[in-house]
Amino acid sequence: MMRVLVVDDEKEIRKGLVTQLPWSEWGVQDIMDADDGDTALELAKRCRPDLVVTDIRMPRMSGLQFIEGLRREQFDGSVIVISGYDDFHYAKEAFKLGVSDYLLKPVSKDELAKAVAVSVQRMRDRLAYEQGRNLLQQGFEFALPKIREEALRELIERPYRDAQTLRIEHKLKQLKLGWLFRSQLRPVVFGVDSLKAFAGSEFSGDPEALLSAVGEAIEQSLEEHAADRYVLFLSKADDWVAVFGSDEGAGFAKLEELTRAICADVGERLHIRLTRGCAEGPGTVRQLHELYRSALEALAQRKVRGAPEEEWDAYDANERMFEALFDPKALVELMKYGSQQDVRDAAACFPRLVKSWNVQHPKDLQQRAFEWLLDVFRTAQRTAGWKETSWEKNPIVLWEHLERFDTLESLQEQVTDQLLKASDSIKVQSDSRSQIVHEAMRIIQQRYHENLTLQSVSEQVHVTPVWLSKLFKKETEMNFLECITDVRMQKAAELLSDLNHKVYQISYLVGYQDPVHFSKLFKRKYGCTPQEYRNSRGNQHE
């Protein structure tokens, strides 16, 4: 809607201009009038007209003084002067003040129409220019995060070159990041654990939506913790990078505490795990590439190490479970005869196994976990008669599954799940032995070196000795004594490969206090004495 203000001290002329001209045809919907400059100036302040049509000579405040007052009030509309005087002095002063046109009375309708048309077009051109400029500004502000992201990615992913200092500094100032050149910097990389495996219902399995939500949550957490000087952006590797700035390196004293709190906040809000890696120390913008590489290494180490070693005590209270992870055969026995809780207890020691691998990167951890599982499965086929072969025919399926999990904790969960599934499958395929015999065999496997009796074992499996004996004979084709003797002889044969143990010591270790009786039983099983068995395998005891 266009507004016009008509100013003239002669009432007839003023009313004629307001009522006798086809303003609506010229695009004008609102017409105001005033009889002197003072009144007109106050009206213009309140209503902000788009076009002013004014006389020159008026009482108290002249038309020229009125126009000067408009300019002082930052009036940006058009002004048409209508005067009965053709004195060049007045016209010259009026045009100095920026009027659009200077018309002499009596003014004709056509003459005024042309002047108004020019003013309206100027106003439309100005409005279009301002709208275009606003759109450009809005577009720039909308694109600003992306432009910042690209500029910051360039800084962290490429070594700094002094020849580009002026260009980089100018660009960062334009992006309101000039403080990067004046500050000590320390980047922190935040990585979503196992992003490829994420299938949260809130994001419908959409990693991009999750990453966006993570960025918003990190930003919100930074604001809540009153973080001062920082910039947050997404790297090409889909990690969120926060570059913190401080006037002095000592300003990062609480950075570790801050980033730990951010990971906890984001994890709680989005029900994910967020791991962070901090650069080893602060540096300048010229060192940002090296600082970023340092933060990436720290992130990889956190993903590979998992929980601090001081927290491992809860995992390996049972040393036998821990040792089973290093011996595929012992682990398979545990999977065959042990309970699901036994398998979980063994898998809880996985971090200690990983430490022995000395891996430095999540990809290496995934590869070693894959190879270790294949070794366990092959052993299960060989020693436990496991008939499952899908993993062997198409191992890439197992690899692609594990490759989606890039932290120690998430891989530990997957390893535990694989072991539990294999354990269930082995038990289903292991000659249909009853749960009672399974439990009795587990006790024998664990405590063969003790003075086990049919009575003591039957009490632990909650059946009578007679019934347990019958079950053993039916399902193993051996009686209880033959079964425990067979287990002891197998363990003795394994121990004979260790020259640190003498034959009589092995006798004690497998539960026999009489070495002579032990030797007779061993010869009955293997057709030779323990010493002959040791020698036949190329081991000569001193």
C-alpha positions in Angstrom: 0.0 0.0 0.0 1.4 3.4 -1.1 1.0 6.5 1.2 1.1 10.1 0.0 1.4 13.2 2.1 0.2 16.5 0.6 1.5 19.7 2.2 0.2 23.2 1.3 -0.9 26.2 3.3 -3.7 27.1 0.8 -6.7 25.1 1.7 -8.3 25.1 -1.7 -5.2 24.0 -3.5 -4.5 21.3 -0.8 -8.0 19.9 -1.0 -7.9 20.0 -4.7 -4.7 18.0 -4.8 -6.2 15.4 -2.4 -9.7 15.0 -3.9 -9.6 15.9 -7.5 -6.7 13.7 -8.7 -7.1 10.0 -9.6 -4.6 8.8 -6.9 -6.0 5.3 -6.9 -5.2 4.9 -10.6 -1.7 5.8 -9.8 -1.4 3.1 -7.1 -2.1 5.3 -4.1 -4.5 4.0 -1.4 -3.8 6.3 1.6 -3.7 10.1 1.2 -2.9 12.5 4.1 -2.6 16.3 4.2 -1.1 19.1 6.3 -1.3 22.9 6.1 2.2 23.7 7.3 5.7 22.2 7.6 5.6 21.6 11.4 2.4 19.6 11.3 3.6 17.7 8.1 6.9 16.8 9.8 5.2 15.3 12.8 2.7 13.4 10.6 5.6 12.1 8.5 7.4 10.8 11.6 4.3 8.9 12.7 3.0 7.5 9.3 6.2 7.3 7.2 4.7 8.2 3.7 6.2 6.9 0.5 5.6 10.2 -1.4 5.4 13.8 -0.2 3.9 16.5 -2.4 4.8 19.9 -0.8 4.7 23.7 -1.5 7.8 25.8 -1.0 6.6 28.9 0.7 4.5 28.2 3.9 4.3 30.0 7.3 6.5 29.1 10.2 8.4 26.3 8.4 9.1 26.6 4.7 8.9 23.7 2.3 12.7 23.5 2.0 13.0 23.5 5.8 10.4 20.7 5.9 12.4 18.7 3.4 15.6 19.2 5.5 13.7 17.9 8.5 12.6 14.8 6.6 16.2 14.0 5.6 17.2 14.3 9.3 14.5 11.7 10.1 16.1 9.3 7.6 13.1 9.7 5.2 13.8 7.5 2.2 10.7 8.2 0.1 10.2 10.6 -2.9 9.4 14.3 -2.7 7.7 16.4 -5.4 7.7 20.2 -5.0 4.8 22.2 -6.4 5.5 25.9 -6.3 4.2 29.2 -7.7 7.7 30.6 -8.0 10.0 29.8 -10.8 13.0 31.3 -9.1 16.1 29.2 -10.0 17.3 29.5 -6.4 14.4 27.6 -5.0 14.7 24.8 -7.6 18.4 24.5 -7.1 18.1 24.2 -3.3 15.3 21.7 -3.7 17.2 19.4 -5.9 20.2 19.6 -3.6 17.9 18.1 -0.9 17.1 15.2 -3.3 13.6 16.0 -4.5 12.3 13.9 -7.3 10.6 16.7 -9.3 9.9 20.5 -9.2 6.6 21.5 -10.7 5.2 25.0 -11.2 1.6 26.1 -10.3 -0.9 25.8 -11.8 0.1 22.1 -12.3 -1.8 20.1 -14.9 -3.2 16.6 -14.2 -1.0 15.0 -16.8 2.1 16.8 -15.6 1.5 15.6 -12.0 0.7 12.1 -13.2 4.0 11.8 -14.9 5.9 13.1 -11.8 4.0 10.6 -9.6 4.6 7.8 -12.0 8.4 8.5 -11.9 8.3 8.6 -8.1 6.3 5.4 -7.9 8.7 3.6 -10.2 11.7 4.8 -8.2 10.0 3.6 -5.1 9.3 0.2 -6.7 12.9 -0.1 -7.9 14.2 0.8 -4.5 11.8 -1.8 -2.9 12.9 -4.5 -5.4 16.5 -3.7 -4.7 16.0 -3.9 -0.9 14.1 -7.1 -1.3 16.8 -8.6 -3.5 19.5 -7.5 -1.0 17.5 -9.0 1.9 17.1 -12.2 -0.1 20.8 -12.3 -0.7 21.5 -11.7 3.0 19.0 -14.4 4.0 20.6 -16.7 1.5 24.0 -16.0 2.8 22.9 -16.5 6.4 21.2 -19.7 5.4 24.3 -21.0 3.7 26.7 -19.6 6.3 26.9 -22.9 8.3 27.8 -24.8 5.1 30.3 -22.2 4.0 31.9 -22.3 7.5 31.9 -26.0 7.4 33.8 -26.1 4.0 36.3 -23.5 5.2 37.0 -25.3 8.5 37.3 -28.7 6.7 39.9 -27.2 4.5 41.9 -26.0 7.6 41.8 -29.4 9.4 42.3 -31.7 6.4 45.2 -29.9 4.6 48.5 -28.7 6.0 48.6 -24.9 6.5 50.5 -22.9 3.8 51.8 -19.5 4.7 51.3 -18.3 1.1 47.5 -18.5 1.7 47.5 -16.6 5.1 45.9 -13.4 3.7 43.2 -15.3 1.9 42.4 -17.6 4.8 42.4 -14.7 7.3 40.1 -12.6 5.1 37.7 -15.5 4.6 37.5 -16.3 8.3 36.8 -12.7 9.2 33.9 -12.7 6.7 32.6 -15.8 8.4 32.9 -14.2 11.8 35.7 -16.6 12.7 38.6 -14.1 12.9 39.2 -15.2 16.5 40.8 -18.4 15.2 43.8 -16.3 14.2 44.0 -14.6 17.6 43.6 -17.7 19.8 45.2 -20.8 21.1 43.1 -23.7 19.6 42.4 -27.2 20.7 40.1 -29.4 18.5 37.9 -32.2 19.9 36.4 -34.9 17.7 33.0 -36.4 18.7 32.2 -39.7 17.0 28.9 -41.6 17.2 29.8 -45.2 18.2 28.8 -47.8 15.5 27.0 -45.3 13.3 26.6 -47.9 10.5 24.7 -50.2 12.9 22.4 -47.5 14.2 18.7 -48.4 13.7 16.9 -46.2 16.2 13.2 -46.0 15.6 13.3 -42.2 16.2 15.4 -41.7 13.1 14.1 -44.7 11.1 17.6 -45.9 10.6 18.6 -42.7 8.9 22.3 -41.9 9.7 22.0 -38.3 8.3 19.1 -37.5 10.6 21.0 -39.0 13.5 24.1 -36.9 12.7 22.0 -33.8 12.5 20.3 -34.5 15.9 23.7 -35.2 17.4 25.1 -31.9 16.2 22.1 -30.0 17.6 22.4 -31.9 20.9 26.2 -31.1 21.2 25.4 -27.4 20.4 22.7 -27.4 23.1 25.0 -29.0 25.6 27.8 -26.5 24.9 25.3 -23.6 25.5 24.1 -25.2 28.7 27.7 -25.5 30.0 28.4 -21.9 29.0 31.2 -22.8 26.6 32.8 -19.5 25.5 34.8 -19.5 22.3 34.2 -22.4 19.9 33.0 -23.4 16.5 31.2 -26.8 15.8 31.1 -28.4 12.3 30.8 -31.8 10.6 33.9 -33.4 9.1 33.9 -35.4 5.9 34.3 -38.5 8.1 30.9 -37.8 9.7 32.4 -36.8 13.0 31.5 -33.6 14.8 34.5 -31.4 15.4 34.5 -28.6 18.0 37.4 -26.2 17.8 37.8 -24.4 21.2 39.7 -21.2 21.5 41.5 -19.5 24.4 43.8 -16.5 24.9 46.1 -18.8 26.8 46.7 -22.5 26.7 45.8 -22.7 30.4 42.2 -21.9 29.3 41.7 -25.5 28.4 42.1 -26.8 32.0 38.4 -27.9 32.2 38.1 -29.1 28.6 38.3 -32.8 29.5 35.5 -32.4 32.1 33.4 -30.4 29.6 33.7 -32.9 26.7 33.0 -35.8 29.1 29.8 -34.1 30.2 28.8 -33.4 26.6 29.1 -37.1 25.7 27.0 -38.0 28.7 24.4 -35.4 27.9 24.1 -36.3 24.2 24.0 -40.0 25.0 21.2 -39.6 27.5 19.1 -37.4 25.2 19.5 -39.6 22.0 20.1 -43.0 23.6 23.4 -43.5 21.8 27.1 -43.7 22.7 29.3 -40.7 21.8 33.0 -41.0 22.1 35.4 -38.0 22.0 39.1 -37.5 21.2 40.9 -34.4 22.3 44.0 -33.0 20.7 47.1 -33.7 22.8 47.7 -30.0 23.4 46.8 -26.5 22.1 48.3 -24.7 19.1 47.7 -21.9 16.5 45.6 -22.0 13.4 48.7 -22.9 11.5 48.9 -26.1 13.5 45.2 -27.0 13.2 45.8 -29.8 10.7 48.2 -31.5 13.1 46.0 -30.9 16.1 43.1 -32.5 14.3 45.2 -35.6 13.4 46.1 -35.8 17.1 42.4 -35.6 18.1 41.5 -38.4 15.6 44.2 -40.6 17.0 42.9 -40.0 20.5 39.3 -40.9 19.3 40.6 -44.1 17.7 42.4 -45.1 20.9 39.3 -44.5 23.0 37.2 -46.6 20.7 39.8 -49.4 20.8 40.6 -49.3 24.5 37.1 -48.9 25.8 36.9 -48.8 29.6 40.0 -47.9 31.6 42.0 -50.9 32.8 41.2 -50.1 36.4 37.6 -51.0 35.5 38.5 -54.5 34.3 38.6 -56.1 37.7 34.9 -56.6 37.6 35.2 -58.5 34.3 37.8 -61.1 35.2 37.0 -62.2 38.7 37.0 -65.7 37.4 40.5 -66.3 35.9 39.4 -69.5 34.3 36.9 -67.7 32.2 39.5 -65.2 31.2 42.0 -67.9 30.2 39.3 -69.6 28.1 39.3 -66.7 25.7 43.0 -67.4 24.9 42.4 -71.1 24.3 39.8 -71.8 21.6 39.5 -75.4 22.7 38.8 -74.4 26.3 36.3 -71.8 25.2 34.5 -74.4 23.0 34.3 -76.8 26.1 32.8 -73.9 28.1 30.3 -73.2 25.3 29.4 -76.9 25.1 29.1 -77.7 28.8 28.7 -74.4 30.5 25.7 -72.2 31.1 24.8 -69.0 29.2 26.0 -67.1 32.2 29.4 -68.9 31.9 29.7 -67.8 28.3 28.8 -64.2 29.2 31.4 -64.2 32.1 34.0 -65.4 29.6 33.0 -62.7 27.0 33.2 -60.1 29.8 37.0 -60.6 29.7 37.1 -59.6 26.0 38.8 -56.2 26.8 41.8 -58.0 28.2 42.0 -60.2 25.1 41.9 -57.1 22.9 44.7 -55.6 24.9 46.9 -58.5 24.1 46.3 -57.9 20.4 47.8 -54.4 20.7 45.6 -52.9 18.0 45.7 -49.2 17.3 42.6 -48.5 15.1 39.0 -49.7 15.1 39.4 -51.3 11.7 42.3 -53.5 13.1 40.1 -54.3 16.1 37.2 -55.4 13.8 39.6 -57.6 11.7 41.1 -59.3 14.8 37.7 -60.0 16.3 36.6 -61.5 13.0 39.6 -63.7 12.7 39.3 -64.8 16.4 35.7 -65.8 16.0 36.5 -67.8 12.9 39.2 -69.7 14.9 36.7 -70.4 17.7 34.1 -71.7 15.2 36.7 -73.9 13.4 37.7 -75.4 16.8 34.0 -76.0 17.6 33.7 -78.0 14.4 36.8 -80.0 15.1 36.4 -80.7 18.8 32.7 -80.5 19.5 31.2 -81.9 16.3 29.4 -78.6 15.5 27.6 -79.0 12.2 26.8 -75.3 11.5 28.7 -74.2 8.3 27.0 -71.0 7.2 29.8 -68.9 8.6 32.3 -71.0 6.7 30.5 -70.9 3.4 30.0 -67.2 3.5 32.3 -65.5 6.0 31.7 -62.1 4.4 28.3 -62.0 6.0 29.9 -62.2 9.5 32.6 -59.6 8.5 30.0 -57.1 7.2 28.1 -57.5 10.4 31.1 -56.9 12.6 32.3 -54.1 10.4 29.3 -52.0 11.5 30.6 -51.8 15.1 33.6 -49.7 15.6 34.2 -49.6 19.4 35.4 -52.1 21.9 32.1 -52.0 23.8 29.9 -52.5 20.8 32.2 -55.3 19.4 32.2 -57.0 22.8 28.4 -57.1 22.6 28.5 -58.7 19.2 31.1 -61.2 20.1 29.0 -62.2 23.2 26.0 -62.6 21.0 27.9 -64.8 18.5 29.3 -67.0 21.2 25.9 -67.5 22.9 24.3 -68.4 19.6 27.1 -70.9 18.8 26.8 -72.3 22.3 23.1 -73.0 21.9 23.7 -74.6 18.5 26.5 -76.8 19.8 24.3 -78.0 22.7 21.4 -78.8 20.4 23.7 -80.8 18.1 25.7 -82.6 20.8 24.1 -86.0 20.8 21.0 -84.9 22.6 22.5 -85.3 26.1 20.2 -84.4 28.9 20.7 -81.2 30.9 21.5 -83.3 34.0 24.4 -85.0 32.2 25.5 -81.7 30.7 25.7 -80.2 34.1 27.6 -83.2 35.5 30.0 -83.1 32.6 30.6 -79.4 33.3 31.4 -80.1 36.9 33.9 -82.8 35.9 35.5 -80.6 33.3 36.0 -77.8 35.8 37.0 -79.9 38.9 38.6 -83.1 37.6 41.6 -82.5 39.8 39.5 -82.7 43.0 38.4 -85.9 44.7 35.1 -86.1 42.9 32.7 -88.9 43.6 29.4 -90.1 42.2 27.8 -89.0 45.4 29.2 -85.5 45.5 28.4 -84.8 41.8 24.8 -86.3 42.1 24.1 -83.9 45.0 25.1 -81.0 42.9 22.9 -81.9 40.0 20.1 -82.8 42.3 19.6 -86.5 41.4 20.4 -89.8 43.2 23.7 -91.5 42.6 21.9 -94.5 41.1 20.0 -92.3 38.6 23.1 -90.3 37.6 25.0 -93.5 37.0 22.2 -94.8 34.7 22.1 -91.5 32.8 25.8 -91.5 32.3 25.8 -95.1 31.0 22.8 -94.4 28.7 24.0 -91.1 27.2 27.8 -91.5 27.2 28.2 -95.3 27.1 30.5 -94.9 30.0 29.9 -95.1 33.8 30.8 -92.1 36.0 34.2 -93.4 37.0 35.2 -94.2 33.4 34.0 -90.7 32.4 36.1 -88.9 35.0 39.1 -91.1 34.3 38.8 -90.2 30.6 38.7 -86.5 31.3 41.7 -86.8 33.6 43.7 -88.7 31.1 43.0 -86.1 28.4 44.2 -83.4 30.7 47.3 -85.4 31.6 48.1 -85.9 27.9 48.0 -82.1 27.4 50.2 -81.5 30.5 52.8 -83.9 29.3 53.8 -81.5 26.6 55.0 -79.1 29.3 58.5 -80.2 30.4 58.2 -78.0 33.5 56.0 -80.7 35.0 57.4 -84.1 36.1 55.2 -87.1 35.6 54.5 -87.5 39.3 53.5 -83.8 39.5 51.0 -84.3 36.6 49.5 -87.2 38.5 48.7 -84.8 41.4 47.5 -82.1 39.1 44.9 -84.3 37.5 43.6 -85.7 40.8 45.7 -88.9 41.5 47.8 -89.0 44.7 49.4 -92.3 43.6 51.7 -91.8 40.6 51.9 -95.6 40.0 48.1 -96.0 39.8 48.1 -92.9 37.5 50.6 -94.5 35.2 48.6 -97.8 34.9 45.4 -95.9 34.0 47.3 -93.8 31.5 48.8 -96.8 29.8 45.4 -98.5 29.7 44.1 -95.4 27.8 47.0 -94.7 25.5 48.9 -98.0 25.3 52.1 -96.5 26.8 53.4 -95.0 30.0 53.3 -91.2 30.5 57.1 -91.0 30.0 56.9 -93.0 26.8 54.0 -90.8 25.6 56.1 -87.7 26.3 59.1 -89.1 24.5 57.1 -90.2 21.5 56.2 -86.6 20.8 59.7 -85.5 20.7 59.9 -84.2 24.3 62.8 -85.5 26.3 62.5 -85.0 30.1 65.7 -84.2 31.9 
